[in-house]
Amino acid sequence: MSVFSSVPPGADLPMHARDLVRMHEAVIGGGRPRVSPRPLVSRSWSRALSLGLAADGVNTRGSVPLDEVARRRRASPLRHVVEDLGQVLGTTSDTANMLLVVTDAEGVILWRAGSPAVKRRADTLGFTEGADWTETRVGTNAIGTALAEAAPVELLAGEHFEQGQHPWYCTASPVHDPRTGELLGVIDVSGPALTLHPAIGALVETGRRLVESELWRHHQQGLDRLRRTAEPVVAGTGGPALLVDDDGWVAHSAGIAPGARIAAPVEGQILAVPGLGACLPERLAEGWLVRPADTARRVRLDLELGHAPMLRMRSGDVGWVRTVTPRHAGILVHLRTAGPAGLSAEALSRALYGDAEHLVTVRAEVSRLRRLLGAIVDTRPYRLAAGVDLSVHKGLEVGR
């Protein structure tokens, strides 16, 4: 998930920045630039123009009140790692010209760290806590464009849609919850355009890796606490059972080896667990006890394709019916076709998108699917679990 540099190898930074400003002037003015916009930039500019945003200044900013910023901070898992991110930035030699920004999944700025001077410069753009920094508000920028493209982004000078942002560079990367695959927000490093260094992309990537590894460490600590407090309950059931957290991650098992995760439990809803069959989860103090609700062990799935794909599960005399997204239906179809050999993340990206450039999106989508279906989908490689039979009824095209 590396950040692609906005500066071509060997290019002179001041000259390239000037060329990008002239490019912006030519394209927005209807002319033909000497330097063409990168495809990423062209797509973003097209979105900004379709929204009616102005390129010749600074568009009206949207923001949330500071008490709402405080609430979002408390609710964000990123609150555990913001201080560590600031320390990563502090290891660089040019912190006076760098601004670290962390947003939530909606592009609202929750935290900023940097020198007073660079913060004052950012204030003039409305680049402050509580500001909505999505493309729909401020046009092409690393935060909003990273959200729109679901990928890391680096922009320099005239690549920004608003002329008011031309004196800046910005480098951003989306951050996902390693437990669920859900988007948590964006990490961004910004500063004066002519201070952009080739290492900034690596710095942002290091920050993203730090965040996700620290979140995973917190997750493991939570499973350890759950195991210590509730393991005696599982041991006393006298049969195969699992102890899992709210996202379906397994803290302890007895009589079965289910892998690391099952579907996220919901009170009163049947779960399909390979090796256990249909199970009814029982709420514990800080997790769930999962044990068979039927003697059958094999899980049978029936996928009906269409605009709103339907997935039916049967195991013995019990089961459920639920809708899945077309993308998740497409993943299931490709995994069924692949058979026991399964698919790597690269192969699944090619099957879904036609290339291997969507690894982050693929992993996030499979993680969300596993939160819904749990160990029905195995990883490394991605495949349907043993004991799962999937039939597919052809319908409208899915997965694209």
N, C-alpha and C positions, 0 to 999 in steps of 0.2 A: 504494500500500500504506500509506495514511495510518492513523493511530491515531484511532479514534472516541473523543471526549471522554466521560468519565463524568459531566460536569457540564453540564446544559442551558444554552444561551445565556441570559445575564442572571440566572442563579440565584445566590443568596447561598451561598458555599461552606460556612460553618459551619452554616447552617440546612439545606442540602441534605444534608450529612454526617449531621446528627442525624436527618433524615427517613429516610435509608438504614438507620441503625441500628434505628429503630423498625420499618421495613419488614421487616428480618431477624427481629426479635422476633416480629412478627405472623405472617409466613409460616411460620417454623419451628414456632411455637406453634399453628398451625392456624387462625389468624385471618385477617381481611381487612385488608390494609394500605391506608393512604391513598395511598401511592405504590407503584405496581406495579413489580416487577423488570423490567429490560430483558430481551428474549428471550434474549440471550446469557447473562445471569445465571441465568435460569430453567432453561435447558438444563444449565448447569453444576451448579446446585444439585441438579437431578434426578439427574445422574450421581453426585454425592457421596452423596446419600441412598441410591441403589441399591447403593452400595459399603459402606453401613453406617457411614459416617464420622460423628463427633460434631460438632455445630455449637456446643456450649456450652463451648468451651475450645480446647485445642490437641491435635491427634491425634498419635499416636506417629510420630516422624520416622524415616525410613530414611536411611542414608548409606553411603558407600564409604570405605575407609581412605585416609589421606593419600597413601600410596605409589601407590594406584590413581588418586587425583586427579592426581598428578604424571605418571603414565603417560598418562592421558587428555589432559592438557595438551600433552604432547609429540606426541601423535597428531593433535591438532586443528589444522586450518588456521587457526583463529581466533587461535592463538598469535602470528601475525605482526602482528595489528592491535589487540591488547588495549591496548597502550600508547597508540596513537593514540586509541582510544575514551576512555581516561582524560583525555586532553588536551581532547577535545570537552566532556566534563563539566566540566573545569576552567575553561572559558570562561564558565560561568554565574555569576550573582551570589550564589547560595545553596547552594554546595557543601557547607556544614556540615550541611545537612539532607537531602542526597541520597546514596543508595547506588547505585552502578553494579554490576550483577551480570551475568555472562556464564555461560550454561550450555552443556552439550553437547546433542545431539539427544535424549538420554534424560531431559533435565530435571535433570541433576546439576550443581550449582553448581561451576564450575571457578575462577572469578576473582571477587573483590569489590574495589571501590575506593570509599573514602569516609572521612569523618572518624572518629576513634576513638569519638566519642560516638554517632554513628548506627550504627556497627558493633556497639557494646555493646547498643544497643536491639534490633538484628537478632538478636544472639546469643540473646536470651531467647526468640525464636521458633524457634530452630534454623535460622535463615536464614544458614548458614555454608558454607564450602567443603566439598564432599563430600556435602552434603545433597541428597536426592531431592525436588525441588519440583514433582512432577507432581500432577495432580488426585487420582490414586489414593491419594496419601499425605497431602496437606494440603488437599484440597478446592479450592474456587474461588479462584484466584489468577492474576495476570496471566501468569506463566510457564507454569504447567500448563494454563491455559485457552487460551493462545495455541497451545500444542502440540495440544490437543484440537480446537480450532476451525480450526487451520492459518491463523491470521489475527492481526493486531495486536489487542491488548486493553488497555484501561485500566479499572481498578477502584478504587472509593473506599469506604472505611469499611465500612458494613454490606453492601456487595455481596460482600465476602469471605464464604466459607461459615463459617470458624472465627471465633468471637467474639474470639479472641486476636489476629486480624489487623485488627480494626476500627479501631485507631488509625493505620492505614497507608493510603496510596495505592500503587498499583503500575502501571506502564505498560511494556508489553513488546511486542516484535516478533520473529517468527521470522527467521532469517538462512539464506539458501540459497547453496550453492556456485554461482557464475555459470557455471562450466564444465559442471557435471553436473545442476544443478537439485536436488541432494540437500540435505535439511535438515542444517544444521551445528549449530544451537543457537538460543538465544534471548538477546536483549539486553533487560535490564530496568533501569529506574530506579525506585527506591522511596524513600519518605520519610514523615514524619508527615503524616497526612491533611490537616490544615489548612494545610499548606505547598504543596499541589498548585497548580501554575500552568498556565494554558492552553498555555504554550509547551513543556511537558514532552513532549507527544506529538510535536511537531516536533523536539525534541531527540533523541528515540529514533529517529525516522525518519531524521534526519541521520546518526546513528550506524550504522544499518543500511546506508544508502547508502555511507557511508565504508568499512565492512567489505567490502561486495561489490565496490566499485570497486578497493580495494586488493588483494583476492584476484584480480581480473581482471588487475591490473598484474603481479602475481607470475606469473600464467599466461602472459602475453605475454612476459615475460622468459625463461620456460622454453622457449617456442617459439623465441625468438631463439637461445638456446644450442643447441637441437637443430638448428636450421637451419645454424648456423655449423659444427658438428662433423660433420654427416652429409650436407649438401647435395652434396658430391662423389660420394657413393655413388649418389644419385638420378640425377645427371647422367651417370654411367657406365653406366646400365642400357640405354641405346639405345632405349628405348620409353616409352610412357606409364607413369608411376609417381607415387606419392605418398610423402611422408615425414610421419608423424603421430606424436602422442604417445600415451600409454597410454589417454587418453579419446577418441581419434579426431580431435583437433583437428589441422588441416593446417598443418604448418610450411613445407612446400615441395612444389611440384608440377611435373611435366614432361609436356607433351603433353596436358594435361587441365585443365579449370577446374571442380573439384568442389564449390566452395563452401567454407565455413569448417570443415566437420566431416563425418566419416564415422562409421560405427559403431565402437565401441571394439574394437580387435583382440584376439583370443584365439589363442594358439598352436594351430595345426592346424585352426582353424575357418575356413570359407569366409566371406568378406564380400561383400555385394552393394553395389556402388558404381555409381550411375548414370554412364554414359559409359565406364566400364571393365568393367562386367559383374561376373562372379564373380572374386574375387581371393583369393589365399592370402597372408596377412601373414607377413613374415619379420622376426624380432627383430633389432634393432640395439642398440647400447650403451645409448642413452637414448630409444629410440623404435621405430618400425616402418617397414619398407619394404613398400609395398603396390603390387602390379602384377598384371595380368590372369592368371588361371589358365585362361582359355578365350578363344576368339576371338569369342564372342558378346558383344554390347554391351548388349542390351536385358535388363532385369530384369523378371521376371514373378512376381507375388505372388498367392497364393491364401489367403484368410482364411476359416476355418471357425469360425462363431460357436457359442457354447455356454458352459457353466459354466467351462470352461478353454479359451478360444479358441486355435486352432492356426493358425500362419502358416507357409506353405510358400513357399520362394523357388527359382526356377529361372532359370539363365542358361546357355544352351547345354546342355552335358552335366553340369553340376554344380549343386549347390544345397544347401539345408538345410531342416530342419523344427524349429520351436521354439514353445513356448507364449508367449502374451502375456497381460497382465492384461485383464479385461473393460473397464477404463477405456481402455487403449491400443487395444483393438479398436474401441471406440466412436469414438475419435479418428480412426482410419483410415477407418471407415465414413463419418463426416461429411466428411472431406477428399475421399474418392472422390465423394461426392454433390455437393460444391461444385465439382469440376472444376478446370480451370486457373486460374480466378479466385481460388480459395482462400478462406480465412476469416481475419478479424482475430482477435486474442485475445478481444475482446469478443463477436464472433459465435460463436466456439467455446465460450466460457463459457455463452452462452445455449443453444446446442445441447446441451451436456452437463448443465447445471445449471438451466436455465430462467431465468437472470438473468445480468447482466454483472458480478456482485459477486465472482466467483471468479477474477480475472485472475492472481493470484499462483499459485494451485493449477494453473490451466491451463498457465501458462508452465513451471512445475516439471514437470508431467506430460509436456509435449511435449519438454522437455529430456531427461527420462529415456528417452522413446521414441527420441529421436535418438541417445542413447548406445547403445541397442540396435540401431537400424536405420540410424543415420547420415544421410547426405544423401538417403535415400529420401524423407524429409520435409523440404521446404524451409520457410523462414521468411520473414515480411514480404511477403505474408501466408503463413499456414500453408497448405501444399498439397503434393500428391504431386509429386515431381520429374519433370522431363521424362525420357522413356525408361523410366518405371516403369508397368507395367500391373498393376492390382489387381482381382481378382475376389472376390466375397463370396458365401458360401453362408449363407443365412438360417438362424438357429437361435433360441436364447433371446435375450431382450432384453439388450443390453449398454449400457454407458456411463452407467447410472443407479445 
